């Protein structure tokens, strides 16, 4: 006999549940009174009603325009606005206030929380239901992928297929997945993982076959490809993309690399390009994208340890062949910045005691190894300007460019007056061209760490005081320096954060033509009474090549001084960039 069901009218029951309870009295499918009582107690329970109410409110968020979020990437938009506003901080108080506000960690955290809710990241992630299998049986998964122009290859194979690489396991001899390319079809599917064993490809058993044999099967396949795999059970299936950015200090061409697992999977780049390292799981081959190409499949590049070994091997070979002083390989560059010496301080500016010799002794720099440098965006700070450091061969025109920039706005662009121990010359004014002091005084100041860079030329000491640079920066001015190129090692520090520009000469023919037309006076003649000789012009070109070879990866900009007016316009643009734009700089500079 059916029992009547009555809902408590005073309770705030969900209407749908009320209808379900009332409908029980109209059905004859439940003959058991015990079953009916169970359903009634379940449908009338406060817990179930509360869950249904919560579900209804959450479901309404996506349907009610008043509650729906306008976007799910507000933090990214804020960062883009921050980058745009940073270019106007020096001319607008409102822009400066917005720039400061958008950098607040509390605001960024709030936007991050907003995006998480908008993207519904708050949903619980339940663990996968374990599959109970016979201990003697292997778990098999079948994966279906659409063939595309992406690499799936063995060590020697090169045909692009689905965005993964395979290899033969050294211990078992089985074909396994060696690498998943970030952004490729295999990665996007989420079904193929590193270490998975390949059993069949399109119904063909691959037992006893080589990676090249498997590749041949894939090459002859059209459209959809079916993989039968034994899952890797070591728990390392997830691929988490890293946020590391590096500046490349060498050129890389995968098509010329005999050791890369797959040439088509390689990522070529040039020195100075910014790379996003998305995976460093492999000790020898990292996965990376160019920062300017933020979408698509990642490519393989040599890891830092592998590239360092290559450079050392190349130098060993050159030493063996008696050619240790020469080398055309672009990847054998120069010295990365050494760690600042904490004992060398000058009122907050760390200095490094390096005695450079203008007779070009570069053996120390040639022995250093440059591969990748970790970088971050360095945002400009209103009222605090990065020093401009002009590097170049003697006679290339650095000092004239520096003079013109200072003359354009003397209140903004200033240069520290260098110190020297040489005698004052006719026409010079003490404190204008140089500060003339005794050798004993310079040596004492060097020992006290008061010079950020110094050197000796023709028996006389020259140097730049750290205090003079600091005073220019603290005064809200742009400090312009034009030191000897070996001083880069001392100037490129987190304290100074210099913007380094290489002033380069044009080709020898163009250099001779322009200098002759302008009747340029030789800087190698102390009296400036003659023009440049062909030998001096050729030395200038060779010196610029040497500077680029040793220090080119440290330069933020390059300017070819073929025409002085054009070169000056480019210098002004560089100065504005350093002042207004977020630029890539060593990660150690970004606090």
C-alpha positions in Angstrom: 0.0 0.0 0.0 1.4 3.4 -1.0 2.2 5.8 1.8 1.4 9.5 1.3 4.4 11.8 1.3 4.1 15.3 2.8 6.8 17.9 2.6 7.3 20.3 5.5 5.9 23.5 4.2 7.8 25.6 6.7 11.2 24.4 5.4 12.9 26.1 2.4 12.9 23.0 0.2 14.1 23.1 -3.4 11.0 23.1 -5.7 12.5 20.4 -7.9 13.0 18.1 -4.9 9.5 18.9 -3.7 8.0 17.7 -7.0 10.1 14.5 -6.9 8.8 13.7 -3.4 5.2 14.5 -4.3 5.4 12.3 -7.4 6.3 9.3 -5.4 2.7 8.8 -4.3 1.6 8.7 -8.0 4.0 5.9 -9.1 3.5 2.2 -8.7 7.0 1.2 -9.6 8.1 1.1 -6.0 6.4 -1.7 -4.2 8.6 -1.7 -1.2 7.7 0.7 1.7 11.3 0.5 2.9 12.5 1.9 -0.5 10.0 4.7 -0.4 11.0 5.7 3.1 14.6 5.8 2.0 13.9 8.0 -1.0 11.7 10.3 1.1 14.4 10.7 3.8 17.1 11.4 1.2 15.1 14.0 -0.8 14.0 15.7 2.5 17.5 15.9 3.9 18.9 19.3 4.6 22.3 18.3 3.2 21.0 17.4 -0.3 18.8 20.5 -0.4 21.8 22.7 0.5 23.9 21.1 -2.2 21.2 21.6 -4.8 20.9 25.3 -3.8 24.7 25.8 -4.1 24.7 24.1 -7.5 21.8 26.3 -8.7 23.6 29.5 -7.7 26.9 28.5 -9.3 25.2 27.4 -12.5 23.4 30.8 -12.6 26.8 32.6 -12.7 27.4 31.8 -16.3 23.8 32.7 -17.3 23.2 35.9 -15.4 24.9 38.8 -17.1 25.1 40.7 -13.9 27.4 38.0 -12.4 29.3 36.9 -15.5 32.9 38.1 -15.6 33.9 40.4 -18.5 37.2 38.6 -19.0 39.3 35.9 -17.6 42.7 37.4 -18.3 42.6 40.7 -16.3 46.1 40.2 -14.9 47.6 39.8 -18.4 45.7 43.0 -19.5 47.1 44.8 -16.4 50.7 43.8 -17.3 50.2 45.0 -20.8 48.8 48.3 -19.6 51.8 48.5 -17.2 54.2 48.1 -20.1 52.4 50.8 -22.1 52.1 53.2 -19.2 55.8 52.9 -18.3 56.6 54.7 -21.5 54.7 57.8 -20.3 55.7 58.0 -16.6 58.2 60.7 -17.3 55.6 63.1 -18.9 52.4 62.4 -17.0 51.7 62.3 -13.2 48.6 60.2 -13.8 50.6 57.7 -15.8 53.2 57.6 -13.0 50.4 56.9 -10.4 48.9 54.1 -12.5 52.4 52.7 -13.1 53.0 52.5 -9.3 49.5 51.1 -8.6 49.7 48.3 -11.1 53.0 47.1 -9.6 51.4 46.6 -6.2 51.5 42.9 -5.3 48.1 43.1 -3.6 46.4 44.4 -6.7 48.1 41.8 -8.9 47.0 39.0 -6.4 43.4 40.3 -6.5 43.4 40.2 -10.3 44.9 36.7 -10.2 42.1 35.5 -7.9 39.5 37.1 -10.2 40.9 35.3 -13.2 41.0 32.0 -11.3 37.2 32.4 -10.5 36.5 33.5 -14.1 38.2 30.5 -15.5 36.5 28.3 -12.9 39.8 27.0 -11.6 38.1 26.5 -8.2 36.5 23.2 -9.3 38.0 20.3 -7.5 40.4 18.0 -9.4 39.5 14.5 -8.5 42.2 11.8 -8.8 41.8 9.3 -11.6 39.9 6.1 -10.6 42.4 3.3 -10.3 42.0 0.5 -12.8 42.1 -2.9 -11.3 44.0 -5.2 -13.5 45.5 -8.6 -13.2 49.0 -8.4 -11.9 50.1 -10.6 -14.9 48.5 -8.3 -17.4 49.8 -4.9 -18.7 47.6 -1.9 -18.9 47.3 -0.9 -22.5 46.1 2.5 -23.9 45.2 3.2 -27.5 45.8 6.8 -28.7 44.5 8.3 -31.9 46.3 11.3 -33.3 46.0 13.2 -36.6 49.2 13.3 -38.6 50.6 16.8 -39.0 53.8 18.6 -39.8 55.5 17.9 -36.4 58.4 15.6 -35.5 58.1 12.1 -34.2 61.6 10.6 -34.7 64.4 8.4 -33.6 68.0 9.4 -33.1 68.8 9.4 -36.9 65.3 10.0 -38.3 64.0 13.3 -39.6 60.4 13.0 -40.8 58.0 15.4 -39.1 54.9 13.6 -37.7 53.2 14.3 -34.3 55.4 16.3 -32.0 57.3 13.6 -30.1 60.6 11.7 -30.3 61.2 8.0 -29.8 64.3 5.9 -28.9 65.3 2.4 -28.1 65.5 1.7 -24.4 69.1 0.6 -23.7 68.2 -2.0 -21.2 65.1 -3.6 -22.6 65.5 -2.8 -26.3 61.9 -1.6 -26.5 60.7 1.5 -28.4 59.7 4.2 -25.9 58.7 7.8 -26.1 61.8 9.8 -25.4 60.5 13.4 -25.5 57.2 15.3 -25.9 57.5 18.6 -27.7 55.7 21.4 -25.8 52.8 22.7 -27.9 52.9 19.7 -30.3 50.0 17.4 -31.1 51.2 14.7 -28.6 51.4 17.4 -25.9 48.1 18.9 -26.7 46.4 15.5 -26.6 47.6 14.8 -23.0 47.6 11.1 -23.8 51.2 10.3 -24.7 53.9 10.7 -22.0 57.6 10.3 -21.8 58.6 6.7 -21.0 55.4 5.2 -22.6 56.3 2.0 -24.5 55.2 1.7 -28.1 53.6 -1.7 -28.8 51.8 -1.1 -32.1 51.5 1.7 -34.7 48.5 1.5 -37.0 48.1 -2.2 -36.1 51.7 -3.1 -36.9 53.7 -4.7 -34.0 57.0 -2.8 -33.5 58.7 -5.4 -31.3 62.3 -5.9 -32.4 62.1 -2.9 -34.7 64.4 0.2 -34.6 63.2 3.8 -34.4 63.9 4.2 -38.1 61.6 1.2 -38.8 58.8 2.8 -36.8 59.4 6.1 -38.6 59.0 4.3 -41.9 55.6 3.0 -40.8 54.6 6.6 -39.8 55.8 8.0 -43.1 53.5 5.6 -45.0 50.6 6.5 -42.8 47.9 8.9 -43.9 45.5 10.9 -41.8 44.8 9.3 -38.4 47.5 7.4 -36.6 46.7 4.8 -33.9 49.3 4.1 -31.2 49.0 1.1 -28.8 51.1 2.0 -25.7 52.1 0.6 -22.4 51.8 3.6 -20.0 54.8 4.8 -18.1 54.2 4.1 -14.4 56.9 6.3 -12.8 54.5 9.2 -12.2 56.3 11.7 -14.3 53.7 12.2 -17.0 52.9 15.9 -16.5 54.8 18.6 -18.4 54.9 21.9 -16.5 56.1 24.8 -18.6 58.9 26.8 -17.0 59.0 30.6 -17.0 62.8 30.9 -17.6 63.8 33.5 -20.2 67.4 33.6 -21.5 69.4 35.8 -23.9 71.4 33.6 -26.3 75.1 34.4 -26.4 75.8 32.4 -29.6 74.3 31.6 -32.9 72.7 28.1 -33.4 71.8 26.4 -36.6 70.2 23.0 -35.9 70.5 21.9 -39.6 74.3 22.0 -39.1 74.3 20.2 -35.8 75.3 16.5 -36.3 74.3 15.6 -32.7 70.7 16.9 -32.4 68.2 14.0 -32.1 66.0 15.5 -34.8 67.0 18.4 -37.1 63.4 19.4 -37.9 62.7 19.5 -34.1 65.5 22.0 -33.6 65.1 25.7 -33.0 67.6 28.0 -34.7 68.5 31.4 -33.2 71.0 34.2 -33.4 73.1 35.7 -30.7 71.1 38.3 -28.7 67.7 36.7 -29.2 65.5 36.1 -26.2 64.4 32.5 -25.7 61.6 31.1 -23.5 63.0 27.9 -22.0 59.8 25.8 -21.5 61.5 22.6 -20.4 64.9 21.6 -18.9 64.0 18.0 -18.2 66.6 16.7 -20.6 70.2 17.2 -19.5 71.4 17.7 -23.1 68.5 19.2 -25.0 66.2 21.9 -23.7 62.9 22.9 -25.3 62.4 26.5 -26.1 60.5 29.1 -28.0 61.5 32.5 -29.2 60.0 35.1 -27.0 58.6 36.9 -30.0 56.8 33.6 -31.1 54.8 32.8 -28.0 52.5 30.2 -29.6 53.2 26.9 -31.4 55.4 24.0 -30.8 58.7 24.4 -28.9 62.0 23.4 -30.5 65.2 21.7 -29.3 68.3 23.7 -28.3 71.5 22.5 -26.7 71.4 22.8 -22.9 73.9 25.1 -21.2 76.1 22.2 -19.9 76.1 20.7 -23.4 77.1 24.0 -25.1 79.8 24.6 -22.6 81.3 21.2 -23.3 81.2 21.9 -27.0 83.0 25.2 -26.6 85.7 23.5 -24.4 86.1 20.7 -26.9 86.5 23.2 -29.8 89.1 25.1 -27.9 90.9 21.9 -27.0 91.0 21.0 -30.6 92.3 24.4 -31.6 95.0 24.2 -28.9 96.0 20.7 -30.2 96.2 22.1 -33.7 98.3 25.1 -32.6 95.6 27.6 -33.3 94.5 28.6 -29.9 94.6 32.3 -30.6 92.1 32.2 -33.5 88.6 30.9 -34.1 85.7 31.7 -36.3 83.0 29.9 -34.4 80.4 32.5 -33.3 79.6 30.5 -30.2 83.0 30.9 -28.7 82.4 34.4 -27.4 83.7 36.0 -24.2 83.3 36.3 -20.5 80.1 36.4 -18.6 80.0 39.0 -15.9 81.8 37.9 -12.8 80.3 38.2 -9.4 80.9 41.6 -7.8 83.5 41.7 -5.1 81.6 42.7 -1.9 84.8 44.2 -0.5 85.0 46.8 -3.3 82.4 49.4 -2.4 82.0 53.0 -3.1 79.0 54.4 -1.2 76.6 51.7 -2.5 78.2 51.1 -5.9 80.1 47.8 -6.1 83.3 48.0 -8.0 85.7 45.5 -9.4 89.4 45.9 -9.6 90.3 45.2 -13.2 93.4 46.7 -14.8 92.8 46.7 -18.5 95.7 47.3 -20.9 95.1 49.2 -24.1 97.6 47.0 -25.8 94.8 44.5 -26.3 95.6 41.5 -24.1 92.4 39.5 -24.5 93.6 36.1 -23.5 91.6 36.2 -20.2 88.3 37.1 -22.0 88.9 34.4 -24.7 89.1 31.7 -22.0 85.7 32.5 -20.6 82.6 30.7 -21.8 79.3 32.4 -22.8 76.2 30.3 -23.6 72.9 31.7 -22.1 72.1 34.4 -19.6 68.9 34.4 -17.5 67.0 37.6 -18.2 63.9 39.5 -17.0 62.1 42.7 -18.1 63.7 45.7 -16.4 61.1 48.4 -16.1 62.2 52.1 -16.1 61.9 54.0 -12.9 60.8 57.7 -13.0 63.7 59.9 -12.2 66.3 57.1 -12.1 68.1 56.6 -15.4 70.4 53.8 -16.6 73.9 55.0 -17.5 74.7 54.9 -21.2 77.9 53.2 -22.0 79.4 53.7 -25.4 81.9 51.0 -26.4 83.9 51.1 -29.6 87.3 51.0 -31.3 89.6 54.0 -30.8 88.8 56.7 -33.3 85.3 55.4 -34.2 83.6 58.6 -32.9 82.3 57.6 -29.5 83.6 60.8 -27.8 82.0 63.0 -30.5 78.7 61.3 -30.1 78.9 61.7 -26.4 79.7 65.4 -26.7 76.8 66.0 -29.0 74.4 64.2 -26.7 75.5 66.2 -23.7 75.3 69.4 -25.7 71.7 68.6 -26.8 70.5 68.8 -23.1 73.3 69.6 -20.7 70.9 69.5 -17.7 70.0 65.9 -18.5 73.0 64.2 -20.1 76.3 64.4 -18.2 79.6 62.6 -18.2 81.9 62.1 -15.2 85.3 63.7 -15.7 88.0 61.0 -15.7 91.1 61.0 -13.7 94.6 60.7 -15.1 98.2 60.8 -14.0 99.6 62.1 -17.3 100.7 65.8 -17.5 98.3 68.4 -18.6 98.6 69.4 -22.3 98.4 72.7 -24.0 94.8 73.9 -24.3 93.4 71.6 -21.6 91.7 72.8 -18.5 92.0 70.9 -15.3 88.6 69.5 -14.3 87.2 69.8 -17.8 88.9 67.1 -20.0 90.5 65.3 -17.0 91.2 65.6 -13.3 95.0 65.5 -13.1 96.3 63.9 -9.9 99.5 62.1 -8.9 100.1 58.4 -9.5 100.4 57.8 -5.8 96.9 59.3 -5.2 95.3 57.2 -8.0 96.9 54.0 -6.8 95.7 54.7 -3.3 92.1 55.4 -4.5 92.3 52.2 -6.6 93.3 50.2 -3.5 90.4 51.8 -1.6 88.0 50.7 -4.4 87.0 54.2 -5.4 87.3 53.6 -9.2 84.6 51.6 -11.1 87.1 51.1 -14.0 90.7 52.1 -14.6 93.6 51.2 -16.8 97.1 52.1 -17.9 98.1 53.6 -21.3 101.6 54.6 -22.3 102.7 54.5 -18.7 99.9 56.7 -17.4 96.9 55.6 -15.3 93.3 56.6 -16.3 90.1 55.9 -14.4 86.5 56.8 -13.6 85.4 57.5 -10.0 82.4 55.5 -8.7 81.4 58.5 -6.6 81.2 60.8 -9.7 78.9 58.3 -11.5 76.8 57.9 -8.4 76.4 61.7 -8.0 75.2 62.1 -11.6 72.6 59.3 -11.2 71.4 60.6 -7.8 70.9 64.0 -9.4 68.3 62.5 -11.8 70.6 62.8 -14.8 71.7 60.3 -17.5 75.3 59.4 -17.0 77.2 58.9 -20.3 80.4 56.8 -20.3 82.8 55.9 -23.1 85.4 53.6 -21.4 87.8 51.1 -23.0 85.9 47.9 -24.0 87.6 45.7 -21.4 85.9 47.9 -18.7 82.6 46.2 -19.6 83.4 43.5 -17.0 83.6 46.1 -14.3 80.6 48.3 -15.4 78.0 45.6 -16.1 76.7 45.2 -12.5 73.3 45.1 -10.8 74.2 48.4 -9.1 74.8 50.4 -12.3 72.5 48.5 -14.7 74.2 50.1 -17.8 72.7 50.3 -21.2 75.6 49.3 -23.4 75.8 50.5 -27.0 78.5 49.4 -29.5 79.6 52.1 -31.8 80.9 50.3 -34.9 82.7 51.6 -38.0 81.4 50.7 -41.5 83.4 48.7 -44.0 87.0 49.8 -44.6 86.0 51.3 -48.0 83.1 53.2 -46.6 85.1 54.3 -43.5 87.9 55.7 -45.7 85.4 57.4 -48.0 83.5 59.2 -45.2 86.5 60.1 -43.1 88.3 61.6 -46.0 85.2 63.5 -47.2 84.8 65.0 -43.6 88.6 65.6 -43.3 88.5 63.8 -40.0 91.6 64.3 -37.9 93.4 61.2 -36.5 92.8 60.5 -32.9 96.1 58.6 -32.9 98.0 61.8 -33.4 98.1 63.8 -30.2 98.3 67.1 -32.2 95.3 66.1 -34.4 97.2 67.7 -37.4 96.7 64.9 -39.9 94.1 62.5 -41.2 93.7 58.8 -40.6 96.1 56.5 -42.4 94.9 53.4 -44.2 96.6 51.3 -41.5 94.8 53.2 -38.7 91.4 52.7 -40.5 92.1 49.0 -41.0 93.1 48.7 -37.3 89.8 50.4 -36.4 87.8 47.8 -38.4 89.7 44.9 -37.0 89.4 46.2 -33.4 85.6 46.5 -33.9 85.5 42.9 -35.0 87.5 41.8 -32.0 85.2 43.8 -29.7 82.2 42.2 -31.2 83.8 38.7 -31.0 84.6 39.1 -27.4 81.8 41.2 -26.0 79.0 41.3 -28.6 76.6 39.4 -26.5 76.7 42.1 -23.8 75.5 44.9 -26.1 72.0 46.2 -25.9 72.3 48.1 -29.2 74.7 48.5 -32.1 75.1 51.8 -34.1 77.2 51.9 -37.3 78.9 55.3 -37.4 79.0 55.8 -41.2 77.4 59.1 -41.1 77.8 61.1 -37.8 74.4 62.8 -38.1 72.5 59.6 -38.7 74.5 57.8 -35.9 73.6 60.6 -33.5 69.9 60.3 -34.3 70.1 56.6 -33.6 71.9 57.3 -30.3 69.1 59.7 -29.2 66.5 56.9 -30.0 68.5 54.4 -27.9 68.7 56.9 -25.0 64.9 57.3 -25.1 64.4 53.5 -25.2 66.5 53.0 -22.1 64.6 55.7 -20.4 61.0 54.8 -21.3 60.7 51.1 -22.4 60.8 47.9 -20.4 63.9 46.1 -21.7 65.5 42.7 -21.1 68.3 42.7 -18.6 70.1 40.1 -16.5 67.7 38.5 -13.9 70.1 39.5 -11.1 69.4 43.2 -11.9 65.7 42.9 -11.2 65.1 42.9 -7.5 
